[in-house]
């Protein structure tokens, strides 16, 4: 199983932590993730509200690239609806170059009402705008000189002047909050990113989202791989469930107070639904194994939420990495034993 960090970048003005201090904490978390063997570090993009303090992840990721060596650098997500996709292609080509080919590009159409209002874009147009932007982005990142004439976008004989190091393009994941969306993404042969907290009612339903994605792949004749699904869940790993509750309950409630998703669950709600990786070492280990059984092979752990103290975030990251490494070592040993028996 691959394990990564996702940072929503929720910020709380007036509570004693400035934006520069917050950025410094998240940078340190990225450096720690690099040292601990996390696969990637993903940043959300949000606008006009304290729910997210990074309006352009590319700037942050370019800086983090200089402080890390092997950690992949991801967006969760770049909101294509709000940007010129040619600019997105140029900007993230630079990030891929500056990071030595470590970019992972999560993209989506956006969902927050105030952001659409701020950019003066009709939410009813977002699906068509996103589809056009994704097509233009993909063509641009491939180095192709092309023209495109859509309802919202027009490109005339353009090729961007710098190319990402990864070919044919950096990996691109499409974000979805719905099972129907998962099926559609799979049927198109694309990769998927999802945040179950925002869209389903129970931990078991994560498997249903993955199953719909695989169904779409199967019916379209698309060959799956072990890193085509990213699932993000809030995480805090403590010694036991009681300590996890002491550390995580108040930060999670603060996070919920400013979140603007369609579905909103309190700490008690997620404890009942199971839609988190918050708990003691044994609980989190069990749930990661359940995710693996559901077909989830890459988990994005949201460790820093609700102004959780930095030392608790770091300790959780340490324990999570230790659990994941132990699971992978056990899996590798089991595979070796099977090969020995066959031989």
N, C-alpha and C positions, 0 to 999 in steps of 0.2 A: 504494500500500500504506500502511495505517495502521500506526504503530508505537507501542507503549506499554511501560511498565515494570511488572513484577510483582515484588513483594517478599514472599518467604515469611516473613521476619522470624525466621530461625533465629538463636538466641542461645546463647552458650556461657559459662555461669557459671564464674568462677574463671580465666578466660583474659585478664584485664586490661581488659576493656571492660564497663562497667556498663550496665544497661538504659537509664538516662537518656542516657548517651553514645551508645548504639546508636540510640535514638529521634532524637537530634539529627542523627546521620549520615543516617538515612533521610529526615528532614525536608529536609535539604540536598539530597538526591538528588531529592526531589519538586520543589523549587524549580528545580534545574538542568533537570529534565525539562520544566518549564513554559517555561523560557527557550529550550530547544533545539527546541521544536516537537513533542515527543512528544504523542500524542493523549490518553493517560490514564495514571494511576498506580494500580495495583491492589495491594491488601493482602490477605494470607491471614489467616484466623482459626484459631487453634489454642489448645488448652487443656492444662494440667497437664504440660507437657514443654518442654524447651529447644528442641525443633524449631521452635516458633513463640512469639514473645514479645508477640503482640497478641491478647488474648482477645476484644476488641470493636473491630473496624475502624472503626466509626462515630465513636468518640472521636478516633482518630488522623486520620481523614479530615476531620472538622469543624475540627480544628486546621490541617491542611494547606490547607484551603479558604481560610483567612485569609492564607496566605503565597503563594498562587498566583492567577493571573488568568484563564487560559483552560483550563488542564489539567483534563480530566475526572477524576473520582475514583471508583475502583471497588473492589468487594469480590471476592476470589478465593479463598474464597467466604464468604458468610454462611451458616452451617450452620443451616438452618431446623429441623432435627430437635431441636436443643437449646434452642430459644427459642419463646416465645409469638409467633406471626406478627403479632398485633395490635401488640405492642411493637416488632417489627421494622419494621412499616409506619410507626408513629409516629416511631421513631428516625431512619430513613432519609429520611422526609419532611423532618425537621429538617435533615439533611445536605444535601438537595437545595436547600432554601431558603437555608441559610447559604452555599452555594457558588454561588448564582445559577443553579441548574438544571444542575449538572454531574455529577450522580450516575449511575453505571453499576452496576447491582446484579447481581452474580454470586451464584447460590444453589446449594446442594447439600445432600445428605443426610448427609455425613460418612462416614468410612471407618476411622478409627483406633480400635482396640479400647479403649485406655486412656481415650479421651474418652467413649465410651459407658459404660464402667464408672464413670467419675467422675460422670457425670450420671444414673447408674442407669437407663439406657435399654437395652432389649434390641435389639441390632443387627438381629435378624430382623424387627423392626417398622419399620425405618428407611424403607423404600420407601413404605409406606402413610402413615406419619407425614409424610414429605416431601410426598407428593401432596396430603394434606389441608392442610398448612401453606401450600403454594404457592397453592392455590385461595383460601384465606382472605387471604393476603398480597395477591394480585392484586386481589381485590374491595375490600379496604380501601384500597389505594393509588389506586383509581379514584374514590374519594369516595362510593361506593355505600353506602347504609344497607342492611344485609343480615343474614340469619340463616344459620347453617350447622350441620348436625348430622351429624358423622362418627363414626367409631369412637374417635378419640382427641381430637377437638376439638369444642367446642360454642360457637357464637356466637349470641346472641339480640338481634336488632334493634340493631345497633351501627354507628356510623359514626365514624371517627377525626376528631379536631377540628382537625387541621392537614393541609394537602394539599401534596404536592410541586409544584414549579413546572412540571415537565414533564408534559404531558398526551398521551394518557390516563394513562400511567404512565411513570416512568423506564424506560429499556431494561433488560430482565431476561434474563440468560443462565443456562442450566442447565448445570452441570458434569457431565461424564461421563468415565469412564476406559475405556469399552468401545465397540467398533464397534456392538454391538446397541443400546447407549444412544444413540449418535449417530443411528441410524435412527429410533428412537422419538421423540427430540426434534424431528428434522426433520419427521416425519409429524404432529406436533402443532402445527406452525407456530410453534415456539419457537426462540430463539437458543441457540447452543451454545458452551461453553467447555471446552477440554480441555488436559491436560498429558501429551503423548505419552510422556515419559520414564517415567511411572508405569505404562504399560499396553501398550506395543508393543515390538517387538524391533529395528526398523530405521527409518531416516529415511524410506524409501519408503512405509512403512505409514501415515505421516501422511496421505498422499493417500488411502489406503483409508478412514480415518476420515471424512474430508471427503466422499468419494464416497458412503458410507453415509448421511450426513446429507442430501446432495443427493437421493439415491434416495428417502429418506423424504419429503422435500419434494415431489418430482415425483409420486410415487404418490398423495399426498394433495392434489395440485393447489395447493400452496403456492408463491407467487412468491418466489424467493430475492432477497437484496440483498447489497451488497458489505461489510456489516458485521454479518453474522449468525453468523460463526464466529470465535472467538478461540482461537489456538494459542499456548501458553506453552512456551518453551524456555530453558534456561540459556544465557547469552551472555557472552562476553568477547572483545572485538575488540582485537587487538594489531597491531603492524606486520606480523608474519608468524606462521606457525604455531608456529615454535620459541619465540618470545617469549610467545605465548599459552599454551603448555604450561608455561613457567616460572612465569607468573603464576597460572594457573588450576588446575593439577593438585593442589597441596596444599590450597587452599581447597575444591575439589570433594570431595576425599577426606574432609575434616573434615565437610562437609555430609552426605555419604553415611553417615558414622559415626553420625549422630543421626537420620537420616531413618527414617520408619516406614511407608513405602508397602509395598504387597504386592510390587511389583517393585523391586529394588534393583540399580543398576548403578554400578560404580566409574568413575573417570576413564578408565581404559583401555577399559572396556566401551563408554562413550559415544563414544569416539574410533573404535572399531570399528563400532558401530551407526550412528554419524552423528547420534545424537539430541541434538544441541546446536547452538548457534551460537557455538561457541568456536573461534577460529582467527584467522589474519591477515585483513587487509582483503579480499584477493582471495577467500579461502575463504568468508568470511561473505557477501560479495556474491553469490557463486555459489549458495550455499544459500538465500539469500533469494529469488533468481530461481527456484530450483526450487520453493520453497513457493508462489510466485505461480502457477507453472504447475500446481500441484496444486489451485489454487482457494482458497488461503489469502490473504486480503486484509488481515488484521489480526494482527500478531505481538506477543506479550507477551514482552519480553526480561527474563529473570531475571539482572540484572547483579550484585546483591549477595548473595553466598552464601559460607559458610564463613569469615567474618571477613576477606574480602579487603580489603586496605587501601583507605581511602576514595579516595585519589588514583587508584588503578587502576580503581576502580568508575567514577569520574567520567570518566576518559579513555576507558574503554570506551563509556560512554554518549555521549560526544562523537562518537566514530568511528562508532558505530552510527547515530546521527542523520544524520551526513554521508552514509553509504552509502544510507540510506533516502531522503533528500532527492534524492540523485543519481539513484536509480532512478525516483523519481516525476517528476523533471524530464525524464528521457529518455522515459518513457512519455507524458508530456504532449506532447512534441515530436513523437513518432511519431503520436499521435492527430491533432495539428494538420496534419501532412503528409498523412495519409490524407484529411482533410477537404478540403485544398487540391486533391488529385488528383481527388476526386469533383466538386468545384466546377468 
